[in-house]
Amino acid sequence: MTILRLLRRHPLVKFISGPIPSRAYGFILEDENFDHFARYYLDKFSLHPDKPEQLENRLAGIADLGYILIPTCLANVRIGMPAVRREVVWVIKENGMYGQLLVLCDNASPATMDVQITPEDLHFIREFLNIPPDVAPNWYDVPEDDWPKGGA
């Protein structure tokens, strides 16, 4: 199955237009989180390849699409969790390096700033993406050019 066919089987994230935030709150995602999600997605949608030697390529393709698929899957799997705006965007980490942030809320507007994320939501996200318990969500600077743009 090609990546394009994979995308057609799952709805894409629609980006919210409006003010672009300068800061966003969420979890920095590491390669291991994308790999964990890829295995979940492969099992959930029965996308196992016909040949075992194709498994790593299939997992890598899904992991590469994680920035689109993870926010959408979270919204579909955890129905009660607030979803004013949720994307995976590049941010500047404390060490000055770039990282990929799963955005839970941001400072673009009162609506996106006041999203109530419960401890249960955070626990669910940790388990869903295999985020270690000692990793806490935090606020990060978002370079303006790295925020997804488009209409809802």
C-alpha positions as CSV (number, residue, x, y, z in Angstrom):
1,M,0.0,0.0,0.0
2,T,1.4,3.4,-0.9
3,I,1.6,6.3,1.5
4,L,-1.1,8.2,-0.6
5,R,-3.5,5.3,-0.3
6,L,-2.7,5.2,3.5
7,L,-3.6,8.9,3.7
8,R,-6.9,8.4,1.8
9,R,-7.9,5.8,4.5
10,H,-7.6,8.4,7.3
11,P,-9.0,12.0,7.4
12,L,-6.4,14.7,7.3
13,V,-6.1,17.4,9.9
14,K,-7.7,20.7,8.9
15,F,-5.7,23.6,10.1
16,I,-7.5,26.4,11.9
17,S,-7.0,29.8,10.4
18,G,-6.7,32.8,12.6
19,P,-4.0,34.4,14.7
20,I,-0.6,32.5,14.8
21,P,0.7,31.8,18.3
22,S,4.1,32.7,19.5
23,R,4.1,30.1,22.2
24,A,2.5,26.6,22.5
25,Y,2.0,24.1,25.3
26,G,2.4,20.4,24.9
27,F,4.7,17.4,24.7
28,I,8.0,17.3,22.7
29,L,7.8,14.1,20.7
30,E,10.9,12.0,20.1
31,D,11.5,9.4,17.4
32,E,10.5,6.7,19.8
33,N,7.0,8.3,20.2
34,F,6.5,8.4,16.5
35,D,7.6,4.7,16.2
36,H,5.3,3.6,19.0
37,F,2.4,5.4,17.2
38,A,3.3,3.8,13.9
39,R,3.0,0.3,15.4
40,Y,-0.4,1.3,17.0
41,Y,-1.6,2.7,13.6
42,L,-0.4,-0.4,11.7
43,D,-2.4,-2.7,14.1
44,K,-5.5,-0.5,14.4
45,F,-6.0,-0.2,10.6
46,S,-4.7,-3.7,9.7
47,L,-2.0,-2.3,7.5
48,H,0.5,-5.1,7.9
49,P,2.4,-5.7,4.6
50,D,2.1,-8.9,2.7
51,K,5.9,-9.6,3.0
52,P,7.6,-9.4,6.4
53,E,10.6,-7.6,4.9
54,Q,8.3,-4.7,4.1
55,L,7.4,-4.1,7.7
56,E,10.2,-1.6,8.5
57,N,9.4,0.5,5.4
58,R,5.7,0.5,6.3
59,L,6.4,1.6,9.9
60,A,8.8,4.3,8.8
61,G,6.2,5.7,6.3
62,I,3.6,5.8,9.0
63,A,6.0,7.4,11.5
64,D,7.0,10.0,8.9
65,L,3.3,11.0,8.7
66,G,2.9,11.1,12.4
67,Y,2.7,14.9,12.4
68,I,-0.6,14.6,10.5
69,L,-1.9,11.3,11.9
70,I,-1.2,11.7,15.6
71,P,-3.4,14.8,16.2
72,T,-6.2,13.3,14.2
73,C,-6.0,9.9,15.9
74,L,-6.0,11.6,19.3
75,A,-9.1,13.6,18.5
76,N,-10.8,10.4,17.3
77,V,-9.7,8.1,20.1
78,R,-10.1,10.4,23.1
79,I,-13.4,11.9,22.3
80,G,-13.8,14.0,25.5
81,M,-10.4,15.7,25.2
82,P,-10.6,19.4,24.2
83,A,-9.5,19.9,20.6
84,V,-9.6,23.6,20.0
85,R,-6.4,23.3,18.1
86,R,-4.0,20.4,17.9
87,E,-1.1,20.0,15.6
88,V,2.5,18.8,15.7
89,V,4.8,21.8,15.0
90,W,8.4,22.6,15.2
91,V,9.5,24.5,18.3
92,I,12.7,25.8,19.9
93,K,13.5,23.6,23.0
94,E,15.3,24.9,26.1
95,N,18.7,23.8,24.7
96,G,18.1,25.9,21.6
97,M,17.6,22.9,19.3
98,Y,14.4,22.3,17.3
99,G,11.9,19.7,18.4
100,Q,8.4,18.5,17.4
101,L,5.7,19.6,19.8
102,L,2.3,18.0,20.1
103,V,0.3,21.2,20.7
104,L,-2.4,21.0,23.4
105,C,-3.0,24.7,23.7
106,D,-1.4,28.0,22.6
107,N,-1.4,31.8,23.1
108,A,-3.1,32.8,19.9
109,S,-6.5,33.6,21.4
110,P,-8.4,33.2,24.6
111,A,-10.1,30.1,23.3
112,T,-6.9,28.3,22.5
113,M,-5.2,29.6,25.7
114,D,-7.9,28.5,28.1
115,V,-8.2,24.8,26.9
116,Q,-8.6,22.6,30.0
117,I,-6.4,19.6,29.8
118,T,-7.0,17.2,32.7
119,P,-4.6,14.9,34.4
120,E,-6.5,12.0,32.7
121,D,-5.9,13.6,29.3
122,L,-2.2,13.8,30.0
123,H,-2.1,10.2,31.2
124,F,-3.9,9.1,28.1
125,I,-1.5,11.0,25.8
126,R,1.5,9.5,27.7
127,E,0.2,6.0,27.2
128,F,-1.0,6.5,23.6
129,L,2.5,7.8,22.6
130,N,4.6,6.0,25.1
131,I,5.9,9.2,26.7
132,P,7.8,8.5,29.9
133,P,6.1,9.6,33.1
134,D,9.0,12.0,34.0
135,V,8.5,14.0,30.8
136,A,6.2,16.9,31.5
137,P,4.4,19.1,29.0
138,N,5.7,22.6,28.8
139,W,5.4,26.0,27.0
140,Y,7.7,26.5,24.0
141,D,8.4,29.3,21.5
142,V,6.9,28.7,18.1
143,P,8.8,30.3,15.2
144,E,6.1,32.0,13.1
145,D,7.2,30.4,9.9
146,D,6.7,26.9,11.3
147,W,3.0,27.2,12.2
148,P,0.7,25.4,9.9
149,K,-1.4,27.8,7.8
150,G,-4.6,27.2,6.0
151,G,-8.4,27.4,6.3
152,A,-10.6,25.3,8.4
